Amino acid sequence: MAEPKEKQQVEYTEDSIRSLDWREHIRLRPGMYIGKLGDGSAPDDGIYVLLKEVMDNCIDEHTMGYGKHIDLEIEGKTVTIRDYGRGIPLGKVVDVVSKINTGAKYDSKAFQKSVGLNGVGTKAVNALSQYFKVQSVRDGKMKVAEFEKGVLIKEHKETATSESNGTMVSFIADDSIFRNFHFIHEYLDNQLWNYCYLNAGLVINFNNKKYVSKNGLLDLLLRKTNEDELRYPIIHLKGEDIEVALAHNNDYGEDLFSFVNGQYTTQGGTHQQAFREAFVKTVRDFFKKDYEAADIRQSIVAAVSVRVQEPVFESQTKTKLGSQYVYEGGPSMKNFVNDFLAKELDNFLHRNSQVAEALKKRIEQSEKERKELSGIRKLANERAKKANLHNKKLRDCRFHYNDEPGGKDKQAVLMKQKETTLFITEGDSASGSITKARQVETQGVFSLRGKPLNCFGLTKKVVYENEEFNLLQHALNIEDGLEGLRYNRVVMATDADVDGMHIRLLMMTFFLQFFPELVKRGHLYILETPLFRVRNKQQTIYCYDEVEKQAAIKKLGNKPEITRFKGLGEISPNEFERFIGADMRLQPVILEQGDHIQQLLEYYMGKNTMDRQEFIINNLKVELDAVEEGAVA
């Protein structure tokens, strides 16, 4: 019997210990500072975090009473942000953006209840930018410094200037870290509007577009909802360090927007949970009836903003609040929010009996719908539990978005959670290729049997009656809202043909009809896969459209072999691996602000109308014209 091989011993000496400077550490472990990297296709991708880190410092200046407007310009990949606050003290311009743990915001007297923590934020932007420039103007003097990947390349001498006080930062994200990145302006639009809603009167100019809000969170809800669908006028309440706006509509689920010190906490936290509990308690006390919490919150659309001293977030990107108290020695977050609603919302409902009656009717309608569903829901959930034991439709992954991160390397687990993806595929051949090529730790696959049901105009009863829909909602764990969502990205992976696009449309209808918050929160995507493979003996190029194909033919020359992929099943697992890996191309499904979901679904998925026929004919003509022009060319 052969002796077992001994494990190779690795020496652990003084030479094994390595000290990284601030710049090297940020570039080696960017996820610790800005969350995931990404290419800009998701709203929480790193390039938006870089922009936000700089903007947060401008917002903090405004909050402290300095500077009423901010200029933002994005030209190509260059971002330039200029505020009109006090400006960084000229002797510390280089230090503030290049020395870790250097900033003004450790002194609570200078920056009360700020969100930008200047100790890390701008340093991370500097280290992760291939070019970074900072300029400060104070009282007629200006100081400029320029960096490359965090390394100072030029420190300009102080000069006299007639410019207004303030700070300007210009940067180009390092494309060796943020590969193939691009900015999606709809994401920026949301980000900038949120700044304005939380800072009424602030003016942001972005590429010559003006953003300003007079009524804070009231304006936010007016923009996020359709007034015709609201069951009663928006309730808008303001107090010291807290602001709330709320209403009910006809959508399923809860649509909550929560903010801390001007920071949009996309994953909620203690303040959002406090609001949910306080709202239920206040409504029960007002009507003197023990309604189910789910019935009270069903179809609610609300925004809550709080100001907290020394906020504690659960990650560097500040997407979830962990603070239990409003300030040291002060009230708990739970009691603070509850006391505010118990007084202000209760007073409002007593003074506005028509609103109170409309709210009561909405709750009782939800109660009736829940009871009607209870029987079929119970049977469907029992079937789903049995199916989950041997669910042939789902090939699950190891990590999930809703897992509690544990172990020694909590940051690494959080990064994997953000990468969790569920591919929704059509047919066995496509799901087979993806299943073999996927990353087992973070990518799951759910296989559709064929074209799903068009569920427009149907009630949620169909989600339980239709086995496929029921299994999908259980795979995602979104039956009771997004809090338990198991995958950060839900990706529709269908063939790039008419049938594939129809399936996408049917799936989008399902999510918009019953789980609109999944789309609104930026979790739904379309997988882009190549249409063509162009190759010769030396090189293979995959092309996603006709323009890329023509460029590849020109590059390879001498009549290369061209393959047109008709379906995902024709792409081998070895090829598929590169299309769902680091260079995966995803097209986010974005609801533009002001879009009316029910009107959209009625137009595209309802009964065929003359308007829709005319739209199809006109757009088909455009497509045919484009094809003919290409053929002539």
N, C-alpha and C positions, 0 to 999 in steps of 0.2 A: 504493500500500500504506500502510495507516494506521500511524502511529508507535506503538510499544508504550507503554502508560501507564507513567509513572514510579512507582516505589513511593513511597508517602507517607512523608516523612521525619518522624521524631519526635525532638524535641530531648531531649538527655540533659544536664541541668544539675543544679545543687545542689538545685533545687526537685523534681527527680525522686526524690531520696533521702528515704526516709521511715523514721523510727524508731518501732517499735511498743513500747508497754510490755508487760510480761509478760501482763497480762490480755487485751489486744487480740490478741496473738500466739496465745495458746492458743485463743481463740474463733474466730480466722480460720483457724487450722490445727489443729483438734482431733485430726485423725488422727495427727499427730506425737507426741501425748501419750497417747492412749487407743486407738489403732488405729481401727477403723471405728465408725461411729455406730450405726445400726440402731434397731429399735423394741423390742428385747427378745425377738424370736422366735428368736435364735441365742445360744448360750451365751457367745460372745465379743463380743457387742454392748456398746457403750460404757457403758450404764447399770450393767452388772455389773462393768465395769472401775472405774467410779467407786466402787462399794461396796467392791470389793476393795482399792483404794488406801487407803481409810480402815481397813479391817480389817487390812491388812498391818502398819500401825503398831501396832495393838493386839497383834497376834501377836508382833511384835518385842519389845514390853514383856514379854509372857509368857515369851518365850525367854530374856530377860535375867534372869528370876526375879522379875518384878513383876506381880502380878495373875493370879489363877487362873481367872477367868471373865470373859466378855464378854457384854453384852446387846445384842441387835439387834432392832429393831422396825420393821416396814414397815406403815404405815397409808395406804392409797391410794397416793399417789406420794411420800409423805414417808418418808425413811429416817433412823433415829436409831441411832447406835452408841455404846456406852458401855463403856470399859474401866476396870479398877481397878489401873492401873499407877501410875507416879510422877506423871503429869500433866505437861503442858508447863510449863516455867518461866514464871511469871505475867507477867514483864516481856517475854516473847517470844511471847505467844499470837497477837497480830496478825501479827507478822513471819513466823512459821512457816507460816501458811496464806496469806500474801499477798506475800511477797518471794521471788522466784525464787532458787534456789540457797542457800536458808537452811535449815539443819537440823542435827541432832546427829550424823547418821550418816556424816559425812565423817571423824569421829574414830573410828578403828577400836577405840579403847579403850572407848568408850561403847557401841558396838553392833557386836559381833563377829558376822560371818556373818548379817547381816540381809537381809531381802528388800525391805521398804519403804525407799525412799531419800529420804524427807522433803524432798528438795530440789525436787521437781517434783510428786509425787503429789497431796498435799492442795491444792496451788495449782491444779492442773488441775480437781479436784472443785469448788473454790470458784468458779473462773472459768466453769465450765460449768453452774452451778446458778443457778436464778432466785432461790433463797433458800439461804443457808448460815449456820449458827450453830456456833460452837466455844465450848466451856466447859472450863476446866481447874480442878481442885481440887488444892491442895497444902497439906498441914499446916494445915488449918482455914481456908484462904483460897480464894476463888473469883474467877476472872476470866472474863468472857463478852464475845464480840464477834460482831456480826451483819453479813452482807454480802448484796448483791444483784448477781449476775453479776460477782463479784469485787471490787465496789466496797464499801468499808467504809461502812455506814450508821449503825452505833451501836457505840461501844466503852464498855462498862459499867465503872464503877469497881470496884476490888477490894472484896469484901465478906467478912464472916466467915461460915462455914458449918460445919455438923456432918456434911456429906457425906464419904464416903470419898474418898481420893485417886484421881485418874484423869482421863481426858479423855472428853468427850462431843462428838460431831459430829452435827449434824442437817442434812439438805439435801434440796432438791427439784430434780431435774434440770431444766434449761431446756428446756421443750417446743418452743421455737422451733428448737432444735438437734436434740433427740431427739424427732422428730415421732411423735405417737400411741404413745408408749412405754408398755409395761406389763411387770411383772415376772412371769416364769414360775417358780413356786415349786419345781418339780423341779430347775431349774438352780441355784437358791440352795441347795437341799437338798444337792446334790452338792458345791458349793463349801464349805459349812459342814462337812460330814462330812470332806472332805479336810483342812481345818484341824485337825480333832480327831485324825484318824489320824496326822498328822505331829507332833502335840503331845500325846502321851498324858497324860491327866489334866486337860487343859484342858476347861472347861465353857463351852459357848456356849448361851445362851437366845435362841431366835428365836420371837417371837410366842407365848410360853408353851410352846414345844417345846424339850426339852433334848437337846443333842448332847454326847456324851462318849465317848472311847475309852480302854480300858485297855491294849490290846495292839498299838496302832499299825498298821503295814502288814498284820499278820495279820488284824485286823478288817476292813481295807479289802478284802482278797481274799475273805474270808468273805461280805462284803456284795455284792461284784461277781460272785460265782460261785454255782453251786448245788453244795453239797457232794456230792450224790448222783452228779454227773457228773465229779467230780475223779478222776483215775486213781490218785492217792496223796495222803496228807495234806499240807497246805501246809507248805513248808519256810520257816522264818522265821529269818533270820540278822541279827545286830546287831553293829556294831563302832563304833569311834570315827569319827564324821562320816559313817557309811554304815549303811543298813538295807535289807535285801532280803527280799521274800516272793515265792514262786513255786510253781507247780504246773502240771500239764497237764490239759486236759479233752478233750472230743470235738468242739469247734468247729473250724472252719477258720480259718487265719490265726494271727496273733500279737496278743495283747491286752496291751499294755504301758502302765503308768502310771509316769511319771517325775516327780521333784520335786527342786527345788534350794532349800535354805534355806526350806522350807515352801511354795514356789511350784510350782504344778502346771504343768509345762512341756508343754503340749498338743502342741507340735510337736517334742518331744524335744530333741536336741542332743548334745553330746559325751559326756555321762554316759550317755545311753540307748544310744548306739552302742557305747560302751565295755562296757556290760553285755551287749549282744547278742553281741559278739565274745568277751568273757571267759567267758560261759556256754558257748558252743560249745567253746572251747579246754579248759575244765575238764572238760566231759563227755567229750570225745575222749580227754583224758589219763587220766581215771578208767577208762574202758572199754578203753583202749588200742586204739581202733578209729577209723579216719578217716571217721566218718559225715558225710554231707552236712549243711551248716549248716542248710539249709531243713528237713531231716527232724528235726533236734534241736529247732528252734524251732517247728515246726508244732504248733498247738494250745496253745502256752504261754500262761499268764496270769501276769503278774508285775508287781511294783511295786518301784521302786528310788528311794531318797531319799538325797541327799548334802548335806553342809554344806560350803560353799566360801567362802573369804575373797575379798572384792571380786569377786563373780561378774560376768561379762561376758555380757550377753544380746544377741540379734540384733535386738531391737526394744524400744521403750519399754514395751510391755505384757508383756515378760518371758516369752514363750511358748516360746522356744528358746534353750538355753544354748550360748554360743560359747566359754566358758573352756576352755583347753587344760590348765591346771594347777589343782590344788586350792588352792594358795596360792603366793604369790611365792617362788620358790626351792624349792618343794616338788615332789612327784611329779606326773607327767602324769596327767590324768584316766584315760587308758587303763591305765597301770600301777597306779594306785591301786585301780581296780575289779578289775582282773585279779588282783592280789596278794590282795585280800580273798576273792574267790571261789575262787581256787586253794587257799587254806588252809581257809576255813570250809565251803564247799560240799563240797570233797573230803573233809574230816573227817566231815561229816554223812553223806555217802553210804557211807563206810566203816563208820560206826557203825549205819547203818540199811539193812541189806541188802535188806529187803522193798521199801523205797522205791526203792532203786537198781534192783531187778529190774523194778518197775512202770514206772520211767522208761525202761529199756531196751526194754521191750515196746512202749511208746508210740512210741519212735523207730523201731523196726523196723516197726511198723504203718504209720507215715507213709512209710517207705522203700518198702514194698510198694505202697501206694496210688500213690505218685509213679511208680513203674516201670510200673504198670498203665495210668496215664494218659499216659505219655510218647509212645506211638505216636499216639494220637488227638490229643494236645495239639500235636504237631508239625504234623500235617496241618491242624488247625484254625487254628493261628497263621499258616501259609502262606496259607490262604484269607483270613484276616483282613487280612494285609499287602496282598494284592491288592485286597481290598475297600476298604481304607483309601485307596487311590489314587483310587477313584471311589465313595466311600461315600455312597450316596444317603440313607442313614438319618441321617447326621450333618451338621448345619450347624454348623461349628466357629466359635469366637471367636478373637480375636487374642491375648489374654493367657490364661495358665493358672496354676493354683494352684501347680504344681510348678516353674515357671520360676525360674531364678536371676535375681534382680532386678539390673539393671545400669543404666548411663547415669548422668546427672547427678542426676536426681531419683529416687533410690532409694525414698524414702518414698511418692511418688505411685504407683510401680509396685507396691509392697507393698499399697497401698490397693486398687488395681485387682485384684490377685490375690485379695484377700479377697472381692471382689464377684463373682468368677467363678461362673457358674451354668450347669448343664446342665438344660434342661427335657426331661423324657421325656413325649412326647405320644402320643395315639392317633389314627391316621388322617391323611390328607393335609390335610383342611380345617383341623383344629386346628393342625397343625404349620405350615401355610401362613400362618395369621394371626400366630402367634407369631414365625415367621421374618421376616416383613415388619416386625413391630413391635419386635423385640428390639434391644438395644444390641450392636452387632457386636463391640465391643472385649471385652466381658466375658460375653456370654450366648450359649450354644450350644443347639442343638435336636437331640434324637434322636427319630426317629419310629418308633413301633411299628406293626406291620402289622395288629394286631388284639389279641385277648386272648392274652397269653403263656401258656406252659405252667405248670400247677401243679406246681412242682418239689419239694413237700414229700416227704420220705422218699427222694428220689433222691440219688445220689452226685454228686460234682463233675464226673463224666464228662459229665453232661448239659449243663454250661456250655459244653463244647467241641463237643458233638454238635449243640446247638441254635444255628443260625447267628445268630439274633437276640441270644441271651444272650452268645455269644462276641464279637460286634461291640460290644455294650454294655460288656463288661468291658474291651475294648481302648480304647473311647472314653474310659472313666474311668481307664484305666491302673492297675487294681487287682489284676491277676492275681497279683502277688507281694506284696501288702500295700498299705497306704495311703501309703507313703512317696512314691510317684509320682503320687498322686491329682491329676488335672488340673483338677478343679472343686471349689471350696470347698462349694458348695451343689448337691445333686442334688435336683431338684424334680419331683415327679410332677404333671403338668398334664393331668388327665382331666376328662371331663364330670361334672357334679354330678348324675348319675342312677345307677340301679342298675348299669348296665353299667360306667360310669366308676369307681364304687366297687369293683366286682369286679376291675377291672384294677389299681387301687391295691393291693388285697389280694394279688393275684398277684405284683405287683412287690415288695411288702414281704416276701412269703414268699421270693422269690429272694434279696433282700439279707440277710435274717435267716438263711437257710439257709447261704449260701456266703460272705457278706461282712458278718458281724455287727458287726465293728468300725466299718464305715461308719455304722451306726445308733448304736452306742454313743458314737461321737465327735461326734455331733450334726450330721452332714452331710446327713441325709435329711429332706425337707420335702414338704408337700402345698400346692399353689398354690390359694389361695382366689380365686375369681372371682365377680362379681356374678350373682345369680339373676334380678334384676329391673332394668329401666330405667324410671324414672318421670319424665315430663317434660311441660312445657307449652312455650309459645313463648318464654318467658323463661329457663327453667332446666331442666337435666337432672340427676337424682340417680340414682346407681347404688346398689343395695341388695343386701346379702349374705344377708339372711334376711327372714322375714315381719315381724318387729318393725321393722326398718329401712324396709321397704316401707310399712307403715302410717304410720310417722312422716313419710315423704316425701309420702304422699297428703295427710296432714293439713297439711303445710307448704305444698304447692302449691295444694291446694284446687281447687274447680270442675272436678272430673272430669278429672284429667290422663291422658295416654296412658300405659298400662302395658304393657311388653313382658316376657315371661318367656323368658329364654335357656334353650333346651333343651340346647345343646351349645356348646363353645368355638368351633366353626366358624361359629356365628351372630354372633359378636362381630367386628366389622370391625377390621382392623389399626390404624386410627386410634384406635378405642376401646381396643383391647388394650394400646396403648402405655402408657396411664396405669395399667393393672393390673399391669404388670411393671416399672414404673419406681420412683421414689423412694417411692411409697406402696404398693408391692407387699405384699400380705398373705400371709404364709406360716405354715402350721401345722406346727411341728416334730414329727417322729415320735420320741417319747421312750420309751425303755425304762425303766420304773420299777425302782429298785433291788430286787433279789431276784426279778425276773421270770425265769422259767425258759424260755428260748427254745424248746427242743424241746417242752415241755409246751404252750406257747402255740400253736405251729404245729400240734401234734397236735389240740388242741381246735378251732381255727378252720379248719384246712385238711386235716385227716385225714379218716378215714371218718366218715360221719354217725352221731352217737350220740344216745341219748335225752337226755343232758345238753344237748347243743347244740340239739336240737329244742326242748327246754323253754326254754332261754335265748332263742331266736329268738321263740317264741310270746309269752313274757312281755314282751320288749322291744317287740315289734310292738304288743302291746296298749297299752303305755304311749304309743307314738307315735300310735296311733289315738285314744286318749283325749285326747291333747293337741290333735290336729286337730279333734276334735268340740267341745272346749271353746272353741277359737278360733272355730269356726263359730257357736257359740251367742253368744259375746261380740260 
